Amino acid sequence: MQKVDDVATNVAAISEEQAASADEILATSQNMVEQAKTISKNSEDVANNSHELANTSDTLSSHVQQFKI
């Protein structure tokens, strides 16, 4: 009977460890999702800033072409 109790105790301990591991995996996954969202937004910002810089460069080039040496 003691062996059955020991096995049951071990199974319960292993189940608790697995639950704790699953919680850690879930938390890590949620963190990864949040980081992916942040990276996506930052990428969009970089793309928008690149377009603005290209437009500013075109405008500057247009203004510089007015000058003759």
Secondary structure, 3 states (H helix, E strand, C coil): CHHHHHHHHHHHHHHHHHHHHHHHHHHHHHHHHHHHHHHHHHHHHHHHHHHHHHHHHHHHHHHHCCCCC
